[in-house]
Amino acid sequence: MLPIAQNLLEDGHDLIGVMTFPCDQIFNFSHNCQALAKHTGATYIESPVSETHIDSLINKGADMFIAAGYPFKIPPINTQKAYGINVHPSVLPAGRGPMPVPHIILNEEDSAAGYTIHKLSPEFDTGDILYKEHIILSDDECVERYCAKILSQAPAKMVDIMHNFEEIWDNASPQDNSMANSYPLPDNATRTLNWSENIQHILRTSRAFGRYGCYAHFAGKTWNVYACEGWVDQHGYENGTCLSMQSNMAVIAAENGFIALKEFQEMTRPIA
């Protein structure tokens, strides 16, 4: 979600601080956050944000805190000194939780697909709504395309909101908790390709996690899988049988067809 900060800079706003988290630089990346902070002279914080951080940034001139893809709870912000808003990748109150996109794709929840800009609140994802937008959930939706759809809209929308912010803030809409649902972080079972499922479900699971990776068990080992294809076909193999193993492809028998793994690697440590 770094383009939000970049668009606001282009619109004439100042960047006072960048708050991020330790990244493995494989599936989550912070290189560009570091580079932007260095280029602008902004304070760079790579630990859970504290009240001390908040007060220090306000003293340096920050009057708004924008969270987007930030995993830690942000302490309460005194609205007499600064505002706090969050960009959440679902249409709230549906899809609350730290990682709703895989669930939305797996469950094909069209009504929850989109993003919401809302006030920071004591509980995650419950703040009053400043703006929300649905996106069309494709039949073959994947997490990367879903996020790209949000990135095609949210940064520009944030700039628009800033042009009339106080009125939008004062007229924010409370969430209807009776319509809310929450998703936990996907567990290992949800992230594992199940060869006893049909091809459509296996491919949907792969698309729901994409480059973040799924797990798979075959050939007596556990693997990280980042991309695969599949097709329906009758066969007499036991589910999970590895028909072919090459450095750039493996073919696995599933319930009603075959899966061809295109990007995968053996796990070097057990699943946590």
Sequence and secondary structure as in RCSB ss.txt:
>XXXX:A:sequence
MLPIAQNLLEDGHDLIGVMTFPCDQIFNFSHNCQALAKHTGATYIESPVSETHIDSLINKGADMFIAAGYPFKIP
PINTQKAYGINVHPSVLPAGRGPMPVPHIILNEEDSAAGYTIHKLSPEFDTGDILYKEHIILSDDECVERYCAKI
LSQAPAKMVDIMHNFEEIWDNASPQDNSMANSYPLPDNATRTLNWSENIQHILRTSRAFGRYGCYAHFAGKTWNV
YACEGWVDQHGYENGTCLSMQSNMAVIAAENGFIALKEFQEMTRPIA
>XXXX:A:secstr
 HHHHHHHHHTT    EEE     SSSS  HHHHHHHHHHT EEE S   HHHHHHHHHTT  EEEEES  S   
   TTT EEEEEESS TTTTBSS HHHHHHHHT GGG EEEEEE  SSTT S EEEEEE    TT  HHHHHHHH
HTTHHHHHHHHHHTHHHHHHT B   GGG  B     TTTTB  TTS HHHHHHHHHHHGGG EEEEETTEEEEE
EEEEEEE    S TT EEEEETTEEEEEETTEEEEEEEEEE SS   
